Amino acid sequence: MKKILSSLALGAIVFSTAANADFARVEAGVGAWSYKPSGLITYTDDDGTLTNTSLEKEQSSAYAWLLIKHPIPILPNLRLEYTTIHDDGEGTGSYNGYTFPAGTKTTWDLTQYDVIPYYNILDNTFWTTVDIGIDIKVVESDYTAKNAQVAISTVPPSITITDYNEKDTAVVPLAYLRGRVEIPATDIGFEADAKYISYDGDTIYDVRAKVDYTLSFVPVVQPAIEIGYRAQKYDFTSEDKKTKVNMDFSGLYMGIMARF
């Protein structure tokens, strides 16, 4: 993760202020993402290597987002996102003084908080919007292996059975790009966004594409529905070379929105 952090300097993107919003708007949404995990995680130290393989079970997790657009040209607009993802897997090997028999049940949970300052390059110009900025992604990782074996003495030999847990938090900056096209004389919009970084063999991305429909006849707060496809990839090696992750998550999502 530290290699990725070193590849972007926060605040490196500076844009012309003339392209920013001239009015205020707030949008928010919540929903569920149904995805299929796949891939491997390996932990290596002097004791050996723990290899974790995804069972590729279908999962469903919640997401939420909030967009704040304001009329102050020099300041970036803001988008906030929250997402959780989960994977069930099997581990085998040895690591950190623990032994993991073949078929050890494992779980891997990621909680993601995205803080995205962005500027409008196009703001509903000919029904087209383009945003560009930086995604500051905070990722909380929680890995658990069930019923691992750990030696509590060597003379006489004795082991105990316990769960192994490893937690970590990382902050990863990614480039952010969003495009939206609204169909004239309808309440239908098509939208896609991408968060991406690749450096020194490590790659992390989070991409989405969706269609939404807004009930524009409702006054003040206009409800809407969205349905789309999302894919995330985590492919990186930790700075100390002990942790390698190559995991993918992809599938359909659906939610409700409100436009203020």
BAROVO-449099 format. One record per residue (C-alpha): x, y negated, z negated. Coordinates in steps of 0.5 Angstrom, whole numbers, padded with zeros to 4 digits, always signed. Layout:
! BAROVO-449099
XYZ...
! end
This chain:
! BAROVO-449099
+0000+0000+0000+0006-0005-0002+0008-0004+0006+0001-0006+0008+0001-0012+0003+0008-0015+0006+0005-0015+0013+0000-0021+0012+0001-0027+0008-0005-0029+0005-0008-0036+0008-0004-0035+0015-0010-0036+0019-0011-0044+0020-0016-0046+0025-0019-0052+0028-0024-0055+0024-0029-0057+0029-0032-0050+0031-0035-0050+0024-0042-0049+0022-0046-0056+0021-0051-0053+0017-0052-0048+0011-0055-0041+0011-0055-0035+0006-0056-0028+0008-0056-0022+0004-0057-0014+0005-0057-0008+0002-0057-0001+0004-0055+0006+0005-0049+0009+0009-0049+0017+0011-0042+0019+0013-0038+0025+0014-0031+0025+0011-0025+0029+0014-0018+0029+0013-0012+0031+0008-0009+0027+0001-0002+0030-0001+0001+0028-0008+0009+0030-0008+0014+0030-0014+0019+0034-0017+0014+0039-0019+0012+0040-0012+0006+0038-0008-0001+0038-0009-0005+0038-0002-0012+0036-0002-0017+0038+0004-0023+0035+0005-0029+0040+0005-0033+0035+0010-0039+0035+0007-0044+0030+0009-0045+0024+0004-0049+0018+0002-0047+0012-0001-0050+0005-0003-0047-0002+0000-0049-0009-0001-0047-0016+0003-0047-0023+0002-0046-0029+0007-0045-0036+0005-0045-0041+0011-0044-0048+0009-0043-0055+0013-0036-0057+0010-0032-0056+0016-0025-0056+0013-0027-0050+0008-0028-0043+0010-0035-0040+0010-0035-0034+0006-0037-0026+0006-0037-0021+0000-0038-0014+0001-0039-0008-0004-0038-0001-0001-0037+0006-0005-0035+0012-0001-0034+0020-0004-0031+0026-0002-0031+0033-0004-0025+0037-0003-0020+0043-0005-0013+0042-0008-0008+0047-0008+0000+0047-0011+0003+0043-0017+0004+0036-0019+0006+0032-0025+0006+0038-0029+0000+0041-0027-0002+0047-0023-0008+0047-0018-0010+0054-0016-0012+0055-0009-0019+0053-0008-0019+0048-0014-0025+0043-0013-0023+0036-0013-0027+0029-0012-0024+0023-0009-0028+0016-0010-0027+0009-0007-0030+0003-0009-0029-0003-0005-0030-0010-0006-0029-0015+0000-0028-0022+0000-0028-0025+0007-0026-0032+0008-0028-0034+0015-0029-0039+0021-0034-0040+0026-0030-0040+0033-0037-0040+0036-0044-0041+0032-0050-0039+0036-0047-0042+0042-0051-0039+0048-0054-0034+0043-0047-0032+0041-0043-0032+0035-0036-0031+0034-0032-0031+0027-0025-0030+0025-0022-0029+0018-0018-0025+0013-0021-0019+0009-0018-0019+0002-0020-0012+0001-0020-0009-0007-0020-0002-0007-0021+0002-0013-0019+0010-0012-0021+0015-0017-0018+0022-0016-0020+0028-0020-0018+0036-0020-0023+0040-0024-0020+0046-0028-0012+0045-0027-0007+0049-0031-0002+0045-0035+0003+0048-0039+0003+0046-0047+0009+0051-0049+0014+0055-0046+0016+0059-0052+0012+0063-0052+0009+0061-0045+0002+0058-0046-0003+0054-0042-0009+0050-0042-0014+0049-0037-0016+0041-0036-0018+0036-0031-0013+0032-0028-0015+0025-0026-0011+0020-0023-0013+0012-0022-0010+0007-0018-0012+0000-0015-0010-0004-0009-0011-0010-0006-0010-0010+0002-0011-0016+0007-0014-0014+0014-0015-0018+0020-0023-0020+0021-0027-0021+0027-0034-0021+0028-0038-0022+0034-0046-0023+0035-0051-0024+0040-0058-0025+0040-0063-0024+0045-0067-0030+0047-0074-0030+0046-0074-0024+0041-0072-0023+0034-0067-0018+0036-0059-0018+0035-0053-0014+0036-0047-0015+0032-0040-0012+0031-0034-0013+0026-0028-0010+0025-0023-0011+0019-0016-0008+0021-0008-0007+0020-0003-0003+0022+0004-0004+0020+0010+0001+0020+0006+0007+0021+0001+0006+0016-0006+0004+0019-0013+0002+0015-0019+0000+0019-0026-0001+0018-0031-0002+0024-0038-0003+0025-0044-0004+0030-0051-0005+0029-0058-0008+0031-0062-0012+0027-0069-0014+0027-0072-0021+0024-0079-0022+0022-0078-0030+0024-0085-0031+0023-0084-0031+0015-0083-0038+0012-0077-0039+0007-0074-0032+0006-0074-0028+0013-0074-0021+0012-0070-0016+0017-0068-0009+0018-0061-0007+0020-0059+0000+0023-0052+0002+0025-0045+0006+0025-0039+0005+0021-0032+0008+0021-0027+0007+0016-0020+0010+0016-0014+0010+0011-0008+0013+0014-0002+0011+0009+0004+0013+0005+0006+0010-0001+0012+0006-0002+0015+0011-0007+0013+0016-0002+0009+0021-0007+0002+0020-0004+0000+0021+0003-0007+0019+0005-0010+0021+0012-0018+0020+0011-0023+0018+0016-0031+0017+0014-0036+0015+0019-0043+0016+0020-0050+0012+0021-0052+0006+0016-0059+0003+0015-0061-0003+0010-0066-0009+0009-0064-0016+0010-0066-0023+0008-0064-0029+0011-0065-0036+0007
! end
